Amino acid sequence: MRICVIGAGYVGLVTATCFAEMGNRVVCVDLDGERVARLACGELPIYEPGLEPMLKAQLASGQLGFTEQLRLGIHRADVIFIAVGTPTSEDGSADLSHVLAVADELGERLDHACLVVDKSTVPVGTAERVAQRINGGLARRGQSARVSVASNPEFLKEGSAVDDFMRPDRVIVGCDDERGRELLRQLYAPFLRNHDRLLCMGVRAAEFSKYAANAFLATKISFINEMAGICARLGVDIEEVRRGIGSDKRIGTHFIYAGCGYGGSCFPKDVKALIRTAEHEGIEPGILRAVEARNALQKTLLFQALREHFNGHLQGRVVALWGLAFKPGTDDLREAPSLVLLDALLAAGARVQACDPVATPTLARRYAEHLAGGQLLLSDSPYAVSEGADALVLVTEWKQFRQPDFRRVRAAMRMPVLFDGRNIYDSGQLAELGFLYRGIGRPAVGGCQASAA
Ligand SMILES: NC(=O)c1ccc[n+]([C@@H]2O[C@H](COP(=O)([O-])OP(=O)(O)OC[C@H]3O[C@@H](n4cnc5c(N)ncnc54)[C@H](O)[C@@H]3O)[C@@H](O)[C@H]2O)c1
């Protein structure tokens, strides 16, 4: 099939590359000229495990190409995917300006009938609006061709996006016409050979399913975080509780890890957009508001714990941060809990030494002044940033941080104090090594044996 993917971000790039890998001819369009130029040379503008070799192979085979010009991308395309960003507007709703701009341009440039598919996360009714804009444009230009617009929300996870796309749990297709459904069934068939999990439904149900899925996952996280807060007061370890409840199949083991809050480009904005939709429909979204409020609070907990530990005096303290990306496996810093902590520490006069396997270049661009002023130091070595630290904070649970040489870390630090923002460490073992350990919703363990205070 001839495919055009509009938007070369996390979703568009993975979609385009994986469709090319399955033998389709794919052109990916992005209005960011620099991004297109880098991609055409096989250079990835984002970090996503496994994507680069596939992209290079598909470029070399000629199955995949990149362009800034929509006209070239849509030429003779059977299916056009819209995968541009839908960030948060000022009022909390999804900003559809990029999606609608694409629809208008398609109305101006398309000259043949084809299937247009919304892959971006968009509110119910967007496919109808996109269809009206495109078909309105075609009609104004005297074109007889018409398009139908389907919804195919994306469920890939940054950090395992290629794997998720190649072996999806399910593919949701919202399409009101049989031909469009058949086209998408054919396109996805190679990805669903082991188990046919293509779920067909109405366009509006597909659009809503994406929001419901993200809101549910965010709710699970905020729920366990609230439980962790109660556990902390009761002297109960949330990790024992997590194991206790996760073994119940109705609850399950996923997304019940207490931590310093969720971030990323999806959960925060999608929960916000769903709140706005509910308000618009006259529904009070009490659960969603609580999910959001708990998450905002959760992102401040590590700073509160540090401030308490240092009796409110963080000025001049050296704090080491392990992990900056909003989750392991990505360089994405959008809405990352690390940013809330970092801003609070810098404002309180602390000196921050931060480490992340891939996100430091992105962070460096945002904090150029603090770097130049010496208040922030970035490194890719967890040991280098522990040097002379008064406290160490694990923010993102990258594999690299799971089993470090804690004797070496302890020797490097000025004070062996560890705040575990993801509850990944064995508190007893760390206490034995001389650390004061504090997790989220876990009793503090160990004594502060300062090597030099
Ligand atoms: N990132 C994720 O993990 C994820 C997962 C599932 C769904 N989604 C959804 O997918 C959509 C895209 O997300 P993303 O993270 O890939 O976004 P992104 O910000 O990484 O990329 C969007 C790309 O679209 C390009 N763009 C914007 N307007 C354009 C236009 N008119 N023509 C051509 N290109 C244009 C931008 O230059 C950018 O490169 C969003 O709706 C998001 O909610 C994201």
The ligand as a Gaussian input file, in Angstrom:
#p B3LYP/6-31G(d) Opt

LIG

0 1
 N        4.079000      10.205000      22.406000
 C        3.335000       9.155000      22.744000
 O        3.757000       8.285000      23.492000
 C        1.937000       9.000000      22.186000
 C        1.285000       7.777000      22.313000
 C        0.000000       7.649000      21.799000
 C       -0.621000       8.728000      21.192000
 N        0.016000       9.923000      21.102000
 C       -0.654000      11.017000      20.424000
 O       -0.125000      11.113000      19.110000
 C       -0.062000      12.485000      18.691000
 C        1.359000      12.849000      18.313000
 O        2.150000      12.739000      19.484000
 P        3.753000      12.805000      19.418000
 O        4.244000      12.566000      20.793000
 O        4.229000      11.958000      18.294000
 O        3.944000      14.346000      19.017000
 P        5.312000      15.111000      18.705000
 O        5.135000      16.463000      19.285000
 O        6.480000      14.278000      19.085000
 O        5.324000      15.210000      17.104000
 C        4.397000      15.925000      16.346000
 C        5.044000      16.260000      15.010000
 O        4.056000      16.826000      14.148000
 C        4.658000      17.840000      13.362000
 N        3.615000      18.725000      12.817000
 C        2.825000      19.611000      13.473000
 N        1.984000      20.208000      12.598000
 C        2.243000      19.683000      11.377000
 C        1.710000      19.896000      10.073000
 N        0.735000      20.772000       9.860000
 N        2.227000      19.187000       9.051000
 C        3.223000      18.303000       9.257000
 N        3.769000      18.059000      10.464000
 C        3.283000      18.732000      11.513000
 C        5.605000      18.532000      14.342000
 O        6.600000      19.263000      13.666000
 C        6.158000      17.324000      15.119000
 O        7.347000      16.839000      14.531000
 C       -0.636000      13.298000      19.852000
 O       -2.019000      13.490000      19.643000
 C       -0.427000      12.381000      21.040000
 O       -1.352000      12.611000      22.075000
 C        1.291000      10.073000      21.574000

